[in-house]
Amino acid sequence: MVEAFPYYRGRWGYMSKALVEAGRLIKRRKLTTALELGAPVRPIIVGAHVMDYIARPELDQDVPVTIHDATVVPWPFPDKAFDLFLALQVFEHLGDRQPEAFLEVRRIARHAVLSLPIDWVMEDPNNLHHMIPEERVLGWFAPIVPTRVVDATLEDRRRLIYVFEDLPAPS
């Protein structure tokens, strides 16, 4: 994928770790459907559906896409429509709507894999990646606790992958 799509060159380190986690879930749980939030060129899971707030001309035309802003709930999918939800370095872009978005993840998916930047020091303190502490991220998911957390740090950029199995639907 890196050779075909240069966008992934600097990102493949953490994406490949997220793909390993997703692959383990797919194999162990026999998952067949997936939704990826904000896939820029193609989803990392072959056959996954994509949701994004804009139509991206660079996105593979064979990929099923739903145009919908993830900060607006409810999302346009039925309850537990997907076996797996993926969001790789996307949740930090949702303003202050991460808790509501995660409730939708719980509603529409059985399992989830999310990666997020942790404690990045950015030149511009207003940059949405600047200094997101792990405690804040875990607060977005509360009261749900990840099944496991995988360190996907590359050089000086700490990234954590949060894996959730058997997500309970919100009450």
VENMOQUI-V549369 format. One record per residue. N is the residue number from 1. D_CENTER is the distance of its C-alpha to the mean C-alpha in Angstrom with 2 decimals. Layout:
# VENMOQUI-V549369
{{N & D_CENTER} {N & D_CENTER}}
This chain:
# VENMOQUI-V549369
{{1 & 18.22} {2 & 18.99} {3 & 22.54} {4 & 21.85} {5 & 19.25} {6 & 20.09} {7 & 16.91} {8 & 15.28} {9 & 18.32} {10 & 17.30} {11 & 13.66} {12 & 14.43} {13 & 15.19} {14 & 11.82} {15 & 10.24} {16 & 13.16} {17 & 12.69} {18 & 9.20} {19 & 11.08} {20 & 13.92} {21 & 12.19} {22 & 10.91} {23 & 14.44} {24 & 16.12} {25 & 14.68} {26 & 15.63} {27 & 19.02} {28 & 19.89} {29 & 18.87} {30 & 19.84} {31 & 16.73} {32 & 17.37} {33 & 14.83} {34 & 11.15} {35 & 9.10} {36 & 6.50} {37 & 5.85} {38 & 7.93} {39 & 9.05} {40 & 12.10} {41 & 14.61} {42 & 13.54} {43 & 10.70} {44 & 10.76} {45 & 11.80} {46 & 15.22} {47 & 15.92} {48 & 12.50} {49 & 12.70} {50 & 10.88} {51 & 10.76} {52 & 11.56} {53 & 14.16} {54 & 16.49} {55 & 17.88} {56 & 17.39} {57 & 20.58} {58 & 19.15} {59 & 16.74} {60 & 18.57} {61 & 20.84} {62 & 20.60} {63 & 16.95} {64 & 16.94} {65 & 15.43} {66 & 15.45} {67 & 16.06} {68 & 15.08} {69 & 14.12} {70 & 11.32} {71 & 13.75} {72 & 16.35} {73 & 16.70} {74 & 17.35} {75 & 14.95} {76 & 17.18} {77 & 16.56} {78 & 18.79} {79 & 18.18} {80 & 16.46} {81 & 16.27} {82 & 13.55} {83 & 13.77} {84 & 10.14} {85 & 6.79} {86 & 3.77} {87 & 0.90} {88 & 3.87} {89 & 6.42} {90 & 5.90} {91 & 6.60} {92 & 9.87} {93 & 10.95} {94 & 11.53} {95 & 14.96} {96 & 16.02} {97 & 14.29} {98 & 11.42} {99 & 13.67} {100 & 14.41} {101 & 10.92} {102 & 10.23} {103 & 13.60} {104 & 12.59} {105 & 9.74} {106 & 12.73} {107 & 15.02} {108 & 13.56} {109 & 12.04} {110 & 13.84} {111 & 11.28} {112 & 7.63} {113 & 5.89} {114 & 3.90} {115 & 5.91} {116 & 8.18} {117 & 11.67} {118 & 14.42} {119 & 17.98} {120 & 18.05} {121 & 21.47} {122 & 21.53} {123 & 24.88} {124 & 24.19} {125 & 23.49} {126 & 22.17} {127 & 19.31} {128 & 16.04} {129 & 15.01} {130 & 18.38} {131 & 18.87} {132 & 15.91} {133 & 17.33} {134 & 15.69} {135 & 17.85} {136 & 16.31} {137 & 12.74} {138 & 14.34} {139 & 16.18} {140 & 13.23} {141 & 12.74} {142 & 16.54} {143 & 18.44} {144 & 15.94} {145 & 15.88} {146 & 13.42} {147 & 15.27} {148 & 14.83} {149 & 13.53} {150 & 13.71} {151 & 15.01} {152 & 13.80} {153 & 16.17} {154 & 17.77} {155 & 21.14} {156 & 21.05} {157 & 17.32} {158 & 15.93} {159 & 12.31} {160 & 11.29} {161 & 8.96} {162 & 9.06} {163 & 10.00} {164 & 11.30} {165 & 14.08} {166 & 16.26} {167 & 14.57} {168 & 17.55} {169 & 17.82} {170 & 18.60} {171 & 22.36}}
